[in-house]
Amino acid sequence: MRKRVLATLMTAAMAATLFAGCGDSAGTDTTAAGGDTATATEGGSTEAAGGDYKFEIIVKSYQSSYWQAAVKGIEQEAEAKGVTVNCTGPNAESDIADQVNMLNNAINNAPNGIGLAACDQDACLDALQAALDAGIPVVCFDSGIPNAPAGSVVSTVATDNYSAGATAAENLYPALKDKIGDGQVRVGEVNQEATSESIINRGLGFIDKFAELAKADGYTVAVVGNEKYVNDSKAETVSESEADIVIEVAVPAQTTVELCATEASAIMNKSDTIGMFGSNQIAAEGILTANENLGVLGDKILAAGFDAGSVIKSAVANGTMYGAVTQSPLVMGITTVDVLCDAAAGKSVSDVPTDGYWYNADNMEDPEIAPNLYD
């Protein structure tokens, strides 16, 4: 049922006139008149908000089309609900201190609620306590904050990122099976960082599921590279020298396509590499950028990505990238506004999981997939 509601909402959302983004990094107000329109979300809300609510909403960055799509959903639903939203966000997801300052400023503005896509799991904890003390409900979206002060985050609207990472492994592993078993092979994973809940869980979901599938076929696995992912993985592993498959995890110093490309190149240049996974748009585009010089994807190495965007979609369509998992940032933005309205009205709210979908050249035009493939 939830998928049918999601598909209906995505179709309506994509057909509607989408509004311009909130700006490069400075906040802008979007004030809507009226507001008696009923809307449906994955959380089941079908009531217009009513009231004169103002929400502060902070995204992770304006660096990618993913966040631009989320902002469109936010603004679209603010118009439908008759509420005001002020969207802000740092220039890059690595600008953690800037986002914390934006959150503190949002609290000082005393809104009816705050939507937050946190760049870092722990950097916002003091600010969240301040929001709780001020009686301002916070709805996290895209990424949760597991260590948030009790009661400060009333709902998290996010893809089940661990499951979504596992989906990438479930589709990439069968395509690589014929290359496993005749000497040690390597699968690379590029994560843009090791601080946000969404990226960490996607990376771990891929590692753990790939290792599980390999074990079921009688192969041993080693996980090497970035300590956060190595230490937090639940995969049953052996030492690198004993492994049939080495999963090598790389994280750049900053969240840029260029630095992700540098990390990807180092893995893709190794003669035993057969597969790659990029856990978000920036990481996946980094893998594709690395391939511009190497020319190994689609033949020697099969790559899976995450998110959409014109670069990734084109690579999937022409076979350079084997496939990718996409979210629906538009629906995530819409749902965040709905939950904020319910929280501001004093209604009981809870976490709202959203779906991830595997797409490749064969299903990109399917009705359940196409609306998720934002530019």
N, C-alpha and C positions, 0 to 999 in steps of 0.2 A: 504494500500500500504506500509506504513512504517513497519508494522509487517512482510510483505513478504520480504522486503529488509533486515530487521534484521535477519530473519530466514536464508536467503541465506548467509548473512555475517557470522553468527555464525557457520553454517555448514562448510564454507570454512576455517574459522579461526581455528576451532577445528581439521580439517583434516590436516592443515599445520603443519610443524615442529615448535614446540614452543621453544623459546630460554630461557636460564637460567635467573633467577631473577637478580636484580641489586646488590644484596648483602644484608648482614644483616642490616647495617645501613649506611655504608660509600657509597659514590656515585661512580659509574663506568660509563665510556663512552661506548656507543654502536654506532659505526660509520658504516654506510652502504654505500656500493658502488653502482654505477648505479643509479637507482631511477626513471625509466620511467614507472614503473608498475602503472596502474590505479586501484584504489580501490573505492568501494562504501561504504558509511556510512549512518547512519540515517539522517545526515544533508544534504545528497544529493551530496557530493563532489565526483567526479569521475576523477579528474585531478591529475596527478603526481605533486609533490611539485615543483621540479626544485630548482635551487638555492642551496646555501651551508649553510643551516640553522642549528643552534645549539639551542637546547631547554633544559632548566632546568626543571625537573619534580619532584615534592615533594609529596609523598604519606603520608597517615596518620601513617602507621607503617608497620613493617614486621612481625607482631605478628600472623597474620592469613592468611589462604590460599586465602581469598578474595583479599587481596592486592597483593599477589604473582600472582594471575590470572590477575589483572589489569596491573601489570608490564609486564607480558608476552604479553599482547595486545599492550602495548606501544612499546616494543622492536620489536615486529613483524611488526607493521606499520612503525616504523622508518626505518627498513630494506627495506620495500616496497617503501617508499617515498624517500629513499636516503638521509636521514637527520641523524644528531647526537643527541642523547638524553643522558643526565646525570641524573640518578635517585637517589634520596636520600629520607630519611624519618627517623623519630625517631624510637626507639625500641618499644615504646608503644604509644597508642593514648592519654594517659594522659601526655606525655612529651611535653607539649605545648611550653614551652620556647625553648626547643631544636629545634622544628620545625620552630619557628620564626627566630632563628639564621640561620638555613638552608636557609630560604627564603631570609634573608638579604645577605647571602653569594652568593646565586644565582643571586641576583640583581647586586652584585659587579662583577660578571663574565660577565655581559653585553651580555646575550644571545639574540636570536631573539624572544624569547617568553618564558613564564613560565607556566607550568601546576601545579595547586595547589589543593590538597585535604586537606582542612583546618581542623585541630583538634578543633579549637575554632573559633567561629563566629567573635569575636571582637579583638582577640590578634594580628591579622595580619594587622590591619587597617593602622598603620604608615608605615609598609613595603610596603603595596599596594600603598600608596601615593608616596613613593620613586620610585617604579616601574613606576608609571604614569609619574612622573617628568623626569625619565630617558628614557621615550618613549618605554618601554617594555610592550607588551600586555600580560595580564594574563588570562588564561583560567582555571576556577575552574571546578573540576570534583568530583563527588560523593556528595559533599556538597557545597551549595552556601554560599555567604557572603552578607546578605541583607544590611548591613550598609557600604559596601565598598565605598570608595571615588568614586564619579561619574566619569565614564570613565575608571577606573582602571581595572575592570573585563569586558572583551569584550564578554565573553560567559560563560555559566555554562552548563556543560554536566552532567546530573544527573537524577536518577530515580525520578519520582514524588513521593517523600517519604510520603507525607500526604495520597495520594491515595493508595500507597502500604500498609501503616499501616491499612487503611480502608479495604483493601482486606483481610487482616488477620482476622479482626473482622467479615466481611461478611461471612467468611467460618467457623469461630469458633462459632459464636453466634447460628446458627441453630442447631449445634451439642449439645449445652448446654441447649436449650430451655426446655427440659423435666425436667431439674433440677431446674428451676426457678419458683417461685410462691408459694412454700410451706415453708415459712420462709426465712429469709435473707440469701443471698449467696454472695460469694466473688470471684472476678476475679483479679488475680495478674498480674502486668506488671513490668518487669525488664528492665531498660534502662541502658546501661553501663555508661552513663554520661548525663549531661544536658547543654552541651555547643555547640555541633555541630548541624548545621541546619538539617542534614540528620536524626540523631537519634531523635532529638526533634520532627520533623514533623512526623516521623513514630509512635512515641509514642502517639502524639496528634491525629493522624489519627485513630489509633485503639480506643482510648478512645471515641472520638466524634462519630464514627460510631457505636460502641457497644452501647453507650447511646441512639443514635438515633433509633436503631433497638429495643432496650428495651422499649423506650417510645412508639413506634408504637404498641407494644403489651400490653401497659397499665402498664408498670413497672416503678418505680422510681429508680434513680441512684444517688449515692454519689461518688465523686472522692476524695480520701485521699492520704496522703503520700508526696512525693517530691513537694515542693512549686512551682517550675517552671512549672511542668505539671498541677498541680491543678489550678494555677492562669491563665495559658494560654489556658486551655481547653475551647472550645465553647459549651460544653455539658450543657443541662438544668439539674441542680442538686438540690438535697435536702440535708438536714443534714444526717449524717451517721446513726443516730438513727431512722430516718424515711424511710430509703432507702430499697427497695427490693433487690437491687444489689449494692455492694460496690466494686468499682474499686480501688485497692490499688497499688500505684506506688512507686517503690523502685529504688534508684540509689546508687551504692556503692561509697566508698571514692576514689577508683582507678579502672581503667579499666582492671580488671583481671577476668578470669573465676572463680577463687577461691572466690573472694569477691562477684561476682554476685551470686555464689552458696549460700553464706551465706545469702544474701538478699532474694533469692528465698526460701530457707529453712524456713525462718521466716514466710513467707506467706503460703507456702505449708503445714506447721504444723498446721495451723488454721483449725478447724473442719468444717467451713463453706465454705472453698475454693473449687471451682469446675472447675476453668480454670486458665491458665497462658499464658502470651505472653512475649517472649524475642525478643527485637527489632533489634538485630543484631546477628552475629555469636557468639560473646563472651557471650552475655546475654543468648542466647538460650542454649549454652553449659553449662552455669552456672546452668540453670534449670535442665538440664540432670544430671549434677554432683550432685546436691542436691538430685535428685531422687535415686541415687545409695544407699543412706542410708534410704530413706523414702519408696521407692517402691510404689508410689501412682499414677504415670502417666499411662494413658491408660485405667484406670478404674475409680477411685475416682475423678481424675483430668485430664482434657484434656488440652494439651498444644499446642500452635502454636509458631513457631519460625520464624526466618528471616535469609536469606542467606543459603548457602549450607555447603560444607565441609564434610569430611567423617563421623564425629561424628553425625552430624545432619541427614545426608542422611541415615545412618544406623538406627537411631532411628525412622525416618519416615517409612522406609521400614518394620521394625519389629513391628510397631504399638505403640511404647513407646511414640512417639510424633505424635499428630494427623495430622499435616501438617505444611507447612512453605511457606513463600514467598521468592522467589529468584530474584536476579538481574542478570545482565550479566556484571561482571567487565571486562572480556576480551574485549567485544564490547565497554565498556566505555573507556578503555585505547586506543583502536584503534581510536575511534571517537575524543578523546582529541588530539591526534597527528594530525589528519586531520584538525581539527579546528585551531590548532596552525599554521599549514602550510598556511592555507588560511589567517589568521590574519597577518602572517609575510609577505605574498605577497601583503598586502594592500587590500585584498578583504573584503567585508562586511560580518560579521559573527553575529550569534544570538544564543540564548540558544537552546540546543538540549535535549529534554526530552527522556529518555530511559524507557523501560517497566519493570514492576515487574510481576511475575507469581506465582500463587498458585500451590503448588504441594503436593501430598500425595502418599500413597502406590499404588494407582490405576493408576496414570498418570506419574510416574517418567520416564518411558521409552518413552513417547510420543515425536515425533520429535521436537515440539516447546518447550518442557521442558528440555529434556535430555542435550542439549548443554550448558544450564545455570547452571548445577549442578556440579560446579568445586569442586575439592578436596582441 
